Amino acid sequence: MTVDSVTGATMTAEAGATRPPADGPDFDRIHDALLGSWKDVRLAARARTLDPALHRRDDLLVADHRARVTAQLQVLLDSGAVRLPFPEAFGGTGDAGGNLVAFEELVTADPSLQIKAGVQWGLFAAAILHLGTRYHHDHFLADAVELRTFGGFAMTETGHGSDVASIATTATYDPATQEFVIDTPFRAAWKDYIGNAAVDARAAVVFAQLVTKGERQGVHAFFVPIRDEAGAFLPGVGGEDDGPKSGLNGVDNGRLHFTGVRVPRANLLDRYGSVAPDGTYSSPIPSQGRRFFTMLGTLVQGRVSLAGASNTGAKIALQIALTYAEQRRQFAGAAGDEEVLLDYPRHQRRLLPRLAAVCAATFTQDELLLAFHRVFTGEHDTDESRQELENFAAAAKAEATWNALDTIQECREAAGGAGFLAENRFGQLHADLDVYATFEGDNTVLLQLVGKRLLTDYGKRLKAAGGAGAARIVAGQALGAAAASAGLTALAQRVADGGTAAGAARSLRDPATQERLLQERVEVAVAEIAPALRPGPGVSAADLAARFGEHQHALIEAARAEARLRQWRAFTRAVERETDAPTRALLALVRDVFALQVIERDLGWYLVRGLLSRSRGRAVTRLLDALVARMRPHALPLVEAFGYEQGHLRAAIASGAEAARQAEARAAR
Amino acid sequence: MTVDSVTGATMTAEAGATRPPADGPDFDRIHDALLGSWKDVRLAARARTLDPALHRRDDLLVADHRARVTAQLQVLLDSGAVRLPFPEAFGGTGDAGGNLVAFEELVTADPSLQIKAGVQWGLFAAAILHLGTRYHHDHFLADAVELRTFGGFAMTETGHGSDVASIATTATYDPATQEFVIDTPFRAAWKDYIGNAAVDARAAVVFAQLVTKGERQGVHAFFVPIRDEAGAFLPGVGGEDDGPKSGLNGVDNGRLHFTGVRVPRANLLDRYGSVAPDGTYSSPIPSQGRRFFTMLGTLVQGRVSLAGASNTGAKIALQIALTYAEQRRQFAGAAGDEEVLLDYPRHQRRLLPRLAAVCAATFTQDELLLAFHRVFTGEHDTDESRQELENFAAAAKAEATWNALDTIQECREAAGGAGFLAENRFGQLHADLDVYATFEGDNTVLLQLVGKRLLTDYGKRLKAAGGAGAARIVAGQALGAAAASAGLTALAQRVADGGTAAGAARSLRDPATQERLLQERVEVAVAEIAPALRPGPGVSAADLAARFGEHQHALIEAARAEARLRQWRAFTRAVERETDAPTRALLALVRDVFALQVIERDLGWYLVRGLLSRSRGRAVTRLLDALVARMRPHALPLVEAFGYEQGHLRAAIASGAEAARQAEARAAR
């Protein structure tokens, strides 16, 4: 189903004209499953990104690339799509999930465009919408949405990126003039890496410590004009260009500083906290900490969309690399003919588990989008659902962004020298998506949050079980650990496997076995860490911090395992939804490849704990090899089922040129 | 020992003015050890790369970057250094090893400069020197060395990169005119990715299938003029620009094609094969295969220098990231103060094992350079020493180039958003060094060669042992495997460890234990693979090829293990050479961190085979955590002992600016 916008072959495929053999997997069904819950929105977004005006050009200087992307925003606005998440009064339908789907797809045109659009609509305008109230919507939102005001989201400072609660910019209320006075008191307090800030921004949503009546009320957001119409900084405002970056050079990131900059009292985005004319502070959320995290909660949409965008990048890279691997030949085989790269088992091992991982991430992303949609449309917006969403997004974002970088890099190398040419896109995709691993929440910090949540949940379970119950849980774990340690788990596995390699393989393909292993990877790790972190008599805060440090690495690894467990479950639900038997069998095979690579990566962890028997452990690698070989004939149709067209790939080695060269060379022999 | 060319602090450090406390490690000694056998050449090369005229600029279009690098070659030539590897008549001293040392260091200025210099002097001129004879030295070499003739090394074709023996360009001898006629018969036969070919090259060493008297004699090299002085292609020659690349855009890579291009008979570089006026072919090496590999042998210097250059890139990245990690603070700790990034155990885990790995690669590189020097100066140039050198270079190049990419990426992420700015260099270093993993021998192909050599050596050992001896070796292995499998090895380990975690840790720090484990990783893997690949009655070539495929992944992993074993041994020899006890202790600690990360990576492999007991396996991760914590206070002095100056780092976050910002912010509180 490689489809081309020119021939309209998408339509053909959609209509099922390219039916597979009746007994084989139906790739149209897989295509639908991979497109997910917003299929039409997604396809419409992809159709838009076929417009060459939106595509990245390879040899522009930074200033020209920036100007090009700025102009592209207008094209997006003209399409109307970017208005959709906003309220009806602003041209929208409130389709929170669909909006992110459309953003994800911008990566195929130019990741800079995705991020620039994200800055303008997803951060700047969205902050006005979500953190502001009626006044701000009336006065600032339409200009932001309609690109009459370009704006920055000025949260991060040079000195504080991950720990935003500690930013040093202040907004001090002056009741005499009913204004806030914004200051960045030292160099580390300058706002930094702010998209739009170097050139385009005329205003910014500035995050600052609100001070009124001599008291700090924590971080709040303010609408602050920063430049005049001609682009000159307003009095008291200054800044610097962040200059060229490793990627995303279509986005003009910059630094901003403020010295006694005054904005009217009304410019405080006051949904979660307001200041009366006399300076009295009030908030619907009494706890400063909770208030802060509620405000930060609006950032979750950035994380959700970055996870999806990373998947998009990985899919493009895989389709380019696998198309080439199916056409490219090198070294004569036993029969004398040169072998197709993808027939080399090592090449399969390099690309196919990554294809399986991207399928897993895709099914996970759809569930994440649905969860996001339910919260942000108010359909199911509770404290608990928000916390669960934030936790899910943190795990998914870390996993998807790292996975994309790893996948794109492997694809690049698998294409050899051709993979290094700009015309084949890998390098630029990697360079652009690189920062996705650390912005909108550094992956390590996000995973630490996920890990802490795992610890909290574990503590809650113990507490809910009560004294005796908790003792039973701990004893049960101790018993399980002792049994595993004594080899009883391994013994049970040997018995279950009938002592044979085939039996071990059968067990490992059983979803129940897979789920138990993936779950144990999380739960046993948490149970190992938790006791050390329990406060007790004579345990100082410093002791606890030191112990936390000792277990930080293990906790973060447990959080990654949690992210993968979620992926496995999402994939398995997708398998279970599939009703066509051969199609379901293929999806199950790919899910198994995903599961086994995850288990193989942590093989040592399982074995030292006796959670895998040696024979079953040995079967993991063998089985993975065998399943990858079984997946190989389906690799190209599978990657094509993502549904991207030549106009999205735009890679010389995926254009069919290699097949033509091979045919010409073979004919000449 | 962060040293600055302006203050001359290098000299101070060299003179030992900054003596460490008497009981601590002596970092001047470590500095010397890391600089290796060509210390003076290396320092002189580094002094040259401080020249801003040689530095990469961040915002140049491809054409301007190319022009800048072309001009930089003249600066290098003026320094005289690039003449050193050539014979005396060409201004050289024949210092083969020192020449590569100087090349390695060019990476600090701009990897494009390293590669462009490598193309001109290391490939084009070196091919004339090594593949040509007196006539070619007299007629072509001086112009190549003195940059009067820019040239390409036209070996790779669009259709054949890794399998160069199958290139399709032909050079057909015409006795009537005593000329060779060069042809690229179809598109896949075009020369591709050829450095200098897009713009600068006026000539090329073209590799082609030599045909004379209607017979193919295999691949040979020809000196072929391709452009006139004004830069227009000569008749019959054409080409294309490879266009922008993911990195190395200072090098003008291009494609070349030839249609009936005639060159005089004398233009065959005929050291390894010549054609008489009547077309009679002769060669000092009768076997076509061996002749080809002998010619290719001259490529080994490219691999050696890429390994070293990758280490240089990784060192720069680590010094930038570790300097920042020592100054940057984020999140308040238990005491209220914000914590230094490098005090986070996870941050240590991310950076310090990589620092240990780069130390290992550095000591390995020095041994590789010495081996290269002995062969290429003729000091010890035998078939066997050449084969060993090629094998060593293949393993070291694969390991060093991948390690550099992994290290630079981790450093980039560890520096967060700041790491994404061009001013901090990580992204460009990664983009430039990316292709080092696949050019001058694709790492996967190189490792497969190393793996095949392991199999051959194993077969030879069996054969040398004779029938009964071979049976004993195999039986011994079977016994060892059975003992391991039955848990006897593990039991023996438990006994040796006294059943305690401390005992296990002690064993794992024992170099003999480390070496045995690393060696078993190679030898057991090879012994597992070898039997399946033994030809026998009823085993067809196709069967063998299929079986080879089944074991390809395992063989390549065994080859990586071999590369790491070599690194471990080189590191251990460096430890043993050190006579100052505290310095030696620190080197041993870093070596242990290297060893344990290698073992941890393959933990599952060891455990399923019973080569590690569960308790010792569990001790691996704990011990690695503990050793990394012990290494932490030495991290900065250690990375500074690589000896690079601010003029090499040229990164804003390594300039001390972060420390100044932190001090200002803390003073303001």
Interface residues (C-beta under 8 A of the other chain):
Chain A: D58 D59 L61 V62 T156 T158 G159 H160 G161 S162 D163 S166 A168 P185 F186 R187 A188 A189 D192 Y193 D242 G243 P244 K245 S246 G247 L248 Q330 F331 A332 G333 A334 A335 E338 D343 Y344 P345 R346 R349 R350 L405 Q409 R412 E413 G416 G417 G419 F420 L421 A422 E423 F426 G427 Q428 H430 A431 D434 V435 A437 T438 F439 D442 N443 T444 Q448 S485 S540 A541 A542 L544 A545 A546 G549 E550 Q552 H553 I556 E600 D602 L603 G604 W605 Y606 L607 V608 R609 G610 R614 S615 G617 R618 V620 D625 A660 R661 Q662 E664 A665 A668
Chain B: D58 D59 L61 V62 T156 T158 G159 H160 G161 S162 D163 S166 A168 P185 F186 R187 A188 A189 D192 Y193 D242 G243 P244 K245 S246 G247 L248 Q330 F331 A332 G333 A334 A335 E338 D343 Y344 P345 R346 R349 L405 Q409 R412 E413 G416 G417 G419 F420 L421 A422 E423 F426 G427 Q428 H430 A431 D434 V435 A437 T438 F439 D442 N443 T444 Q448 S485 S540 A541 A542 L544 A545 A546 G549 E550 Q552 H553 I556 E600 D602 L603 G604 W605 Y606 L607 V608 R609 G610 R614 S615 G617 R618 V620 D625 A660 R661 Q662 E664 A665 A668
